[in-house]
């Protein structure tokens, strides 16, 4: 369990956004420009550039970038339709694929890739945010959910919506909350052992069968 973390307030979120922007301005502006130039996923070269950029700048540990890009390109009609309507189904469409005959769920990557397309509609999931939200839930029960629900994106969005409402963050966007959570959980990310397997959310990517752990 996280020994000490900050409970969000409108002031602390705004302060975190300012700090995040100071630290990550170049990476964020580069991603914004790339996704503005190539908003669709119907060109394989453009998709590969976006996959490489998200994987590198958001540290999602995808090991076969070309395979992921080909998967997104092959399903571009469905993915682009889902993204344009802010449909949570976009996450599964992006995340689930076979790599060398093994089915994977690149869940964290998918949320970050979708976020780059629609930052106000797709809050980011990663293992650090998982730890923070679950420990916050154990502490003050800001919502009703099971730990494994964080790996179901539609439920994850519901949790993030409840997080915003419970803490009085009216007018605060998902993108601003993402920035707060990133800074709030940064020390925990260095402390985690990447070889651990403590259940859903232990990894930024994980095989489909690991979700049952």
Secondary structure by P-SEA (a helix, b strand, c coil): cccccccccaaaaaaaaaaaaaacaaaaaaaaaaaaaccccccaaaaaaaaaaaaaccccccccaaaaaaaaaaaaaaaaaaaaacccaaaaaacccccccccccaaaaaaaaaaaaccccbbbbcaaaaaaaaaaaaccccccccccccccaaaaaaaaaaaaaaaccccccaaaaaaaaaaaaaaaaaacccccccccccccccccccccc
